[in-house]
């Protein structure tokens, strides 16, 4: 029981801004939580206080966030092509 409380407290702990990877994961965590809570409220009451914009509404939104970044070559090529 004590381990569970510690893990929950660690999960919601404030993330330092100098750790950008953790900041992104924290934003993902918050949006997933809002999505779950909105769904729960809609199913149980038919209405939710949480706006749709604060949640994921389809799986493509989540898969886009979890996909690896493009290789640097393609990134540079796309920047170059837009400037030429």
Backbone as a printed PyTorch tensor [residue, N CA C, xyz], in Angstrom:
tensor([[[  0.8190,  -1.1920,   0.0000],
         [  0.0000,   0.0000,   0.0000],
         [  0.8660,   1.2610,   0.0000]],

        [[  1.9290,   1.2710,   0.8100],
         [  2.8040,   2.4360,   0.8960],
         [  3.5280,   2.6510,  -0.4330]],

        [[  3.9690,   1.5740,  -1.0800],
         [  4.6450,   1.6830,  -2.3760],
         [  3.6930,   2.2870,  -3.4030]],

        [[  2.4400,   1.8760,  -3.3820],
         [  1.4490,   2.4150,  -4.3210],
         [  1.2890,   3.9190,  -4.1280]],

        [[  1.2330,   4.3860,  -2.9060],
         [  1.0840,   5.8160,  -2.6140],
         [  2.3060,   6.5850,  -3.1100]],

        [[  3.4910,   6.0430,  -2.9070],
         [  4.7180,   6.6980,  -3.3610],
         [  4.7310,   6.7820,  -4.8850]],

        [[  4.3470,   5.7050,  -5.5730],
         [  4.3290,   5.7110,  -7.0310],
         [  3.3200,   6.7090,  -7.5830]],

        [[  2.1620,   6.8050,  -6.9580],
         [  1.1550,   7.7690,  -7.3970],
         [  1.6630,   9.1950,  -7.1810]],

        [[  2.2730,   9.4510,  -6.0480],
         [  2.8150,  10.7840,  -5.7710],
         [  3.9090,  11.1270,  -6.7730]],

        [[  4.7620,  10.1850,  -7.1150],
         [  5.8260,  10.4170,  -8.0870],
         [  5.2520,  10.6770,  -9.4760]],

        [[  4.1750,   9.9920,  -9.8160],
         [  3.5430,  10.1450, -11.1230],
         [  3.0390,  11.5640, -11.3390]],

        [[  2.4830,  12.1780, -10.3040],
         [  1.9060,  13.5230, -10.4330],
         [  2.8620,  14.6290, -10.0080]],

        [[  4.1020,  14.2740,  -9.7050],
         [  5.0800,  15.2580,  -9.2620],
         [  5.3510,  16.2940, -10.3600]],

        [[  5.5990,  17.5340,  -9.9460],
         [  5.9150,  18.6170, -10.8790],
         [  7.1890,  18.2830, -11.6460]],

        [[  7.1840,  18.5680, -12.9490],
         [  8.3280,  18.2650, -13.8020],
         [  9.1640,  19.5290, -13.9830]],

        [[ 10.4820,  19.4380, -13.7530],
         [ 11.3250,  20.6170, -13.9470],
         [ 11.4020,  21.0080, -15.4220]],

        [[ 11.3380,  22.2930, -15.7330],
         [ 11.3390,  22.7350, -17.1290],
         [ 12.6600,  22.4870, -17.8540]],

        [[ 13.7350,  22.2000, -17.1270],
         [ 15.0140,  21.9590, -17.7790],
         [ 15.1760,  20.5040, -18.2380]],

        [[ 14.1100,  19.7290, -18.1820],
         [ 14.1060,  18.3480, -18.6770],
         [ 13.0190,  18.2280, -19.7430]],

        [[ 13.3160,  18.6750, -20.9870],
         [ 12.2860,  18.7660, -22.0280],
         [ 11.6090,  17.4390, -22.3620]],

        [[ 12.3300,  16.3410, -22.3080],
         [ 11.7210,  15.0530, -22.6160],
         [ 10.6360,  14.7270, -21.5930]],

        [[ 10.9240,  14.9880, -20.3250],
         [  9.9340,  14.7380, -19.2780],
         [  8.7660,  15.7030, -19.3660]],

        [[  9.0110,  16.9350, -19.8370],
         [  7.9340,  17.9040, -20.0190],
         [  6.9540,  17.3870, -21.0590]],

        [[  7.4770,  16.8830, -22.1810],
         [  6.6120,  16.3360, -23.2370],
         [  5.8310,  15.1350, -22.7270]],

        [[  6.5020,  14.2450, -22.0060],
         [  5.7970,  13.0800, -21.4550],
         [  4.7430,  13.4970, -20.4330]],

        [[  5.0270,  14.5430, -19.6720],
         [  4.0490,  15.0450, -18.7080],
         [  2.8140,  15.6010, -19.3930]],

        [[  3.0130,  16.3080, -20.5130],
         [  1.8770,  16.8250, -21.2720],
         [  1.0580,  15.6780, -21.8680]],

        [[  1.7420,  14.6540, -22.3450],
         [  1.0520,  13.4760, -22.8670],
         [  0.2490,  12.7960, -21.7600]],

        [[  0.8620,  12.6500, -20.5900],
         [  0.1800,  12.0460, -19.4340],
         [ -1.0880,  12.8310, -19.0790]],

        [[ -0.9700,  14.1610, -19.0450],
         [ -2.1090,  14.9970, -18.6780],
         [ -3.2460,  14.8880, -19.6920]],

        [[ -2.8930,  14.8710, -20.9750],
         [ -3.9260,  14.8000, -22.0070],
         [ -4.5990,  13.4180, -22.0080]],

        [[ -3.8280,  12.3590, -21.7650],
         [ -4.4310,  11.0250, -21.6530],
         [ -5.3680,  10.9530, -20.4520]],

        [[ -4.9680,  11.5640, -19.3450],
         [ -5.8230,  11.5770, -18.1510],
         [ -7.1170,  12.3350, -18.4370]],

        [[ -7.0000,  13.4970, -19.0950],
         [ -8.1910,  14.2820, -19.4370],
         [ -9.1060,  13.4870, -20.3740]],

        [[ -8.5210,  12.7490, -21.3050],
         [ -9.3020,  11.9270, -22.2290],
         [-10.0800,  10.8620, -21.4620]],

        [[ -9.4030,  10.2030, -20.5360],
         [-10.0750,   9.1720, -19.7340],
         [-11.2030,   9.7650, -18.8990]],

        [[-10.9270,  10.9010, -18.2490],
         [-11.9430,  11.5170, -17.4020],
         [-13.1380,  12.0180, -18.2110]],

        [[-12.8830,  12.6140, -19.3750],
         [-13.9840,  13.0750, -20.2250],
         [-14.8440,  11.8910, -20.6670]],

        [[-14.1880,  10.8080, -21.0810],
         [-14.9310,   9.6120, -21.5120],
         [-15.7670,   9.0510, -20.3740]],

        [[-15.1720,   8.9950, -19.1840],
         [-15.8930,   8.4770, -18.0180],
         [-17.1140,   9.3370, -17.7020]],

        [[-16.9490,  10.6590, -17.7470],
         [-18.0570,  11.5660, -17.4690],
         [-19.1560,  11.4580, -18.5220]],

        [[-18.7520,  11.3570, -19.7880],
         [-19.7530,  11.2270, -20.8560],
         [-20.5360,   9.9300, -20.7340]],

        [[-19.8490,   8.8440, -20.3930],
         [-20.5330,   7.5600, -20.2590],
         [-21.4580,   7.5130, -19.0510]],

        [[-21.0420,   8.1400, -17.9500],
         [-21.8690,   8.0480, -16.7470],
         [-22.9380,   9.1350, -16.6430]],

        [[-22.6970,  10.3170, -17.2230],
         [-23.6460,  11.4220, -17.0670],
         [-24.1670,  11.9910, -18.3800]],

        [[-23.5320,  11.6110, -19.4940],
         [-23.9470,  12.1330, -20.7850],
         [-23.4060,  13.5170, -21.1000]],

        [[-22.6690,  14.0950, -20.1700],
         [-22.0850,  15.4290, -20.3460],
         [-20.7590,  15.4660, -19.5950]],

        [[-19.8430,  16.3180, -20.0700],
         [-18.5490,  16.4330, -19.4080],
         [-18.1550,  17.8950, -19.2840]],

        [[-17.4850,  18.2240, -18.1790],
         [-16.9630,  19.5720, -17.9560],
         [-15.6740,  19.7980, -18.7380]],

        [[-15.0110,  18.7190, -19.1350],
         [-13.7170,  18.8080, -19.8230],
         [-13.9570,  19.0730, -21.3040]],

        [[-13.3800,  20.1430, -21.8500],
         [-13.5910,  20.4430, -23.2670],
         [-12.9160,  19.4120, -24.1770]],

        [[-13.5080,  19.1800, -25.3240],
         [-12.9800,  18.1970, -26.2680],
         [-11.5550,  18.5520, -26.7060]],

        [[-11.2270,  19.8410, -26.7800],
         [ -9.9010,  20.2810, -27.2120],
         [ -8.8060,  19.8270, -26.2520]],

        [[ -9.1540,  19.5360, -25.0100],
         [ -8.1710,  19.1200, -24.0100],
         [ -7.9320,  17.6210, -24.0290]],

        [[ -8.5590,  16.9180, -24.9850],
         [ -8.4660,  15.4630, -25.0230],
         [ -8.0530,  14.9700, -26.4070]],

        [[ -7.7070,  13.6880, -26.4620],
         [ -7.4930,  13.0280, -27.7450],
         [ -8.8550,  12.5610, -28.2410]],

        [[ -9.1330,  12.7560, -29.5230],
         [-10.4310,  12.3140, -30.0410],
         [-10.3000,  11.1850, -31.0500]],

        [[ -9.0610,  10.8700, -31.4650],
         [ -8.8600,   9.7000, -32.3190],
         [ -7.4580,   9.1440, -32.1190]],

        [[ -7.2680,   7.9260, -32.5450],
         [ -6.0060,   7.2220, -32.2990],
         [ -4.8460,   7.8300, -33.0850]],

        [[ -5.1240,   8.4800, -34.1950],
         [ -4.0480,   9.0840, -34.9770],
         [ -3.3170,  10.1770, -34.1930]],

        [[ -4.0350,  10.8920, -33.3470],
         [ -3.4090,  11.9330, -32.5370],
         [ -2.3700,  11.3400, -31.5870]],

        [[ -2.6610,  10.1950, -31.0240],
         [ -1.7350,   9.5550, -30.0960],
         [ -0.5800,   8.9180, -30.8590]],

        [[ -0.8610,   8.2450, -31.9620],
         [  0.2010,   7.5740, -32.7080],
         [  1.1800,   8.5840, -33.2920]],

        [[  0.7130,   9.7770, -33.6430],
         [  1.6010,  10.8260, -34.1510],
         [  2.5850,  11.2510, -33.0630]],

        [[  2.1070,  11.3740, -31.8440],
         [  2.9890,  11.7800, -30.7480],
         [  4.0020,  10.7060, -30.3930]],

        [[  3.6390,   9.4480, -30.5960],
         [  4.5120,   8.3490, -30.2020],
         [  5.4490,   7.8980, -31.3240]],

        [[  5.2920,   8.4460, -32.5200],
         [  6.1560,   8.0290, -33.6220],
         [  7.5310,   8.6640, -33.4730]],

        [[  8.5700,   7.9710, -33.9690],
         [  9.9170,   8.5300, -33.8510],
         [ 10.0790,   9.7530, -34.7460]],

        [[ 10.9620,  10.6590, -34.3880],
         [ 11.1710,  11.8480, -35.2170],
         [ 11.8070,  11.4670, -36.5540]],

        [[ 11.6090,  12.3010, -37.5720],
         [ 12.1920,  11.9820, -38.8750],
         [ 13.7080,  12.0980, -38.8270]],

        [[ 14.4010,  11.3390, -39.6940],
         [ 15.8560,  11.4710, -39.7380],
         [ 16.2470,  12.9070, -40.0970]],

        [[ 17.3820,  13.3390, -39.6130],
         [ 17.8120,  14.7240, -39.7900],
         [ 17.9550,  15.0910, -41.2690]],

        [[ 18.3450,  14.1420, -42.1220],
         [ 18.4930,  14.4240, -43.5490],
         [ 17.1760,  14.9140, -44.1470]],

        [[ 16.0800,  14.2290, -43.8240],
         [ 14.7780,  14.6170, -44.3690],
         [ 14.3120,  15.9520, -43.7970]],

        [[ 14.6560,  16.2130, -42.5730],
         [ 14.3050,  17.4810, -41.9590],
         [ 15.0330,  18.6380, -42.6570]],

        [[ 16.3290,  18.4660, -42.8710],
         [ 17.1110,  19.4980, -43.5670],
         [ 16.6040,  19.6680, -44.9930]],

        [[ 16.3160,  18.5590, -45.6890],
         [ 15.8170,  18.6350, -47.0740],
         [ 14.4940,  19.3790, -47.1310]],

        [[ 13.6190,  19.1590, -46.1760],
         [ 12.3220,  19.8430, -46.2120],
         [ 12.4850,  21.3320, -45.9280]],

        [[ 13.3980,  21.6970, -45.0490],
         [ 13.6530,  23.1200, -44.7830],
         [ 14.2340,  23.7780, -46.0280]],

        [[ 15.1960,  23.1090, -46.6630],
         [ 15.8240,  23.6510, -47.8570],
         [ 14.8180,  23.8190, -48.9930]],

        [[ 13.9570,  22.8150, -49.1860],
         [ 13.0070,  22.8770, -50.3030],
         [ 11.9780,  23.9780, -50.1160]],

        [[ 11.6440,  24.3070, -48.8890],
         [ 10.6540,  25.3770, -48.6880],
         [ 11.2690,  26.7490, -48.9000]],

        [[ 12.5890,  26.8610, -48.7670],
         [ 13.2550,  28.1570, -48.9130],
         [ 13.7280,  28.4310, -50.3420]],

        [[ 13.7580,  27.4260, -51.2010],
         [ 14.2570,  27.5930, -52.5710],
         [ 13.1540,  27.9770, -53.5050]]])
